[in-house]
Amino acid sequence: MILALSTENPELRFEQTAQGDLIIMAPAGTETGGMDAEITTDLTIWARQNGKGKVFSSSTGFRLPNGTLRSPDASWVSLEKLATLTSEEYQKFAPLCPEFVIELLSPNDSLKDTQDKMLEYIANGAELGWLIDPGEKRVYVYTASGMETLESPESVAAVGRLEGFVLNLKSIW
């Protein structure tokens, strides 16, 4: 159903809760879209150099283990995890949670709802998540061991399998 809705309404983004509730998301505004592109580009450049995974944009949906359909603003999935997918799964909403997710808080987003979304990613297997709040110049860093808030950082560095990826936030602030 969601795949058909997405095909018929390419200007909208859809997510779905584990309970089946549909969430319709308007396209990003120009400022947020530009920041989103910067983040995805930097992650893609790193991933190409690293060679151990693939980056996905905000238009990519993932069916998390709890049944929720989410499309993070930017995400990274290891080649090992991608190799477990069938061809059909890869062409649709992959039934997996990315190991790394980034959400960019836009002016219309609720901080609490987006923080809940980040906790959901971690609970479903994400190893690292960044929630970037450009309005407050904060980055919320999520791992299985908890959440840390960074105030006005110039950059943020990934850990674990993503070590070596550093996002310069000067273009975001």
N, C-alpha and C positions, 0 to 999 in steps of 0.2 A: 504494500500500500504506500509506504513512504517513498520507495523508489519511483513509483508511478507519479506521485505528487511532485517529487523533485523534478522529474522529467517534464511534466506539464507546467511547472512554475519555476523556471530556472533563475528568476530574479529573487526568489526567497530561499532561505535555509530552514531546514526542519530538524528538530531533535525530538526524541520520544523518551518519556520516563519509563522506568521498569514496570510501572503500573499501566502503561499503554497510553498515557496522556500525551497529546501532540503539542509540541512547542514550536510556534512559528516565529522565525527571527527575520527581521528586516535586514536588507543589505547594510553593510557598514557605511558610515559617512565618509566623506573624502579624507578627512584628517586621520581617522582611525584606519581606513583602508590603506593609506600610505604607510602608516606605522606597521601595520600587519605585513605589508609587502617587504619592508626593511627587515623585519624579524625573520620571515620565511626565507628570504634571500640569504641572510647571514648563516642560518642553520643549514640551508642547502649547500652553500659553498663549503662549510665545514664537513658535511656528510660526504660530499664528493671526494674530498681530500682524505677523509678517514676510511671510506670504503666499506664500512661495517653495517650500514643500514640505509634506509630510504626516508626521505622527508615528504610529508603530506600537508597540503594547504587546508585552509578553513572550509573548503567545499567538500572535503572528504569525510564521510560518515563511518563510524566504527560501532559495531554492535558489541557492547561490553559484556563480560560474563554474567552480570546481573540482569541482562536483557535491555538495558538502556541503550538508546542510539544517541551518540554524541559526535560532534564535529569540532574538535579543538581548533583554535586559530592557527596553530602550527603543531606538528607532531613528528616524532621519529620512531621508526620501528626497525628492529634489528633484522638482518637478512635471515638469521636462523628462525625467527618467529614468522617471517613472511613465507619461508619455505614450507611451513606446515599447512598453508592454505591450499585448497584446491583451486583450479582455474576459475570455477564458478564463484567461489567465495571471494577471490581476488577482484573479480569484475563487479561485485556488488558491495554491500557494506560488510567489510571483513569482520568476522566474529572474534575480535581480540581487542585488548586495550594496548595502546601504544606504550612503549617504555618511557617516553618523554613527551610531555604535553606543555604547551604554552597557551595561556589565555590572556588576551589584552582587554582590559576593562574599558568599555566605551561609555560615553556619557549616559546612554540609555540603560546600561546594565546595573543590576543590583549587586553591590559588593557581597552581601551575605549569600545570595543565590549562587554567585560565581565561586565564592569560597566553598560552598557546599558541593559544587560541581568538581572542584579540585580534590576535595576529600573523597568523592566518589571515584575519581580516576585512581587515586592511591589505593583505595579499598579494592579496586578491580585489577590491580597489578602494575600500575605505572610506578616506575622507580623514582622518577623525578618530575616535578611539576612547578612551573613558574606562573604566577598570576601577576601581571604587570599592570599597575594603576598609574597611568601617566598624569592624571589630575593631581594626585597626592605625591607623585614621585616616589612610589613605594613598589617594592617587589616582594611578594610573598613566595617563599621557597618551601615546597612540600616534598617530603620524603616519608618513607614508612616510619621513621622515628619521630616525626612531628613536623611543625611548621615554624619557620623563622621569618621575621620581617626585616627587610633591608630598607633603610631610609635614605633616599636620594643617592643611590650608588651610581658611580660613573659607568660601571659594568657589572655583570653577574657571570660567574663561572660555574660550569656544570661539574658534576661529580660522578663517580662510578664509571659505567661504560661510556658515558658522554664526556669524560674528562678530556680537556683540550678545547671544548667549545666555550668561547667567551663571547657574550653579547654586549657590545658597546651600546650604552643607553643614551649617549649624547644626541642621537638622531630621534630618540623618543621623547626626551624631556625638552 
